[in-house]
Amino acid sequence: MRDRIETDRLILRPLEISDAPAFYHHCLDGSVARNTARIPDPYPLLAAELYILSVRASAGRKANYVYAISDRHSNALLGASGVFKRNVDATDWEIGYWVGPDAKGRGIATEAAGGLIRAATADLVPQRITAGHFEDNPASGRVLEKLGFTYTGCTTRLFCMGRLAYATSLDMALKV
């Protein structure tokens, strides 16, 4: 998978340790943790640093590609997005994304996920890309619908670190 993905307003690039303070700042907003499975709340700066280091350490494993979503002009970190396999033998790739509170409602998530899907389709040649969103986060479902995803009718119970509880994720898929 390529290192850099460009869209009209964004650059998706590898996370750098210098992104940790902005990553931490965005994750102070409880809605980021509440709408992702793996971000705890509260989220200490050390957690951002450790996450970035772990992503960078696993970069060559070909089953998980994580990108910083940054503003094309200012290079400011706006969020993160990735494509991964839930297990190595899976044929489907799954996408995930989050944007900080200042980026919400501006089409940033849709643009970033769209760029990631185009690159993943070209580079990984999946037959299907999957995604999901917690049932109390319909805005994420609207992002996915704009990108051509449809609901599968299945749900997944995921443990959400930000809620410290299980939550129901509505499964969606995109045939490519």
Secondary structure as GFF3:
##gff-version 3
##sequence-region A 1 176
A	DSSP	beta_strand	5	6	.	.	.	ID=ss1
A	DSSP	beta_strand	10	13	.	.	.	ID=ss2
A	DSSP	three_ten_helix	17	19	.	.	.	ID=ss3
A	DSSP	alpha_helix	20	27	.	.	.	ID=ss4
A	DSSP	alpha_helix	30	34	.	.	.	ID=ss5
A	DSSP	alpha_helix	45	57	.	.	.	ID=ss6
A	DSSP	three_ten_helix	59	61	.	.	.	ID=ss7
A	DSSP	beta_strand	64	71	.	.	.	ID=ss8
A	DSSP	beta_strand	77	84	.	.	.	ID=ss9
A	DSSP	beta_strand	93	99	.	.	.	ID=ss10
A	DSSP	three_ten_helix	101	103	.	.	.	ID=ss11
A	DSSP	alpha_helix	108	124	.	.	.	ID=ss12
A	DSSP	beta_strand	128	134	.	.	.	ID=ss13
A	DSSP	alpha_helix	138	146	.	.	.	ID=ss14
A	DSSP	beta_strand	150	160	.	.	.	ID=ss15
A	DSSP	beta_strand	165	175	.	.	.	ID=ss16
###
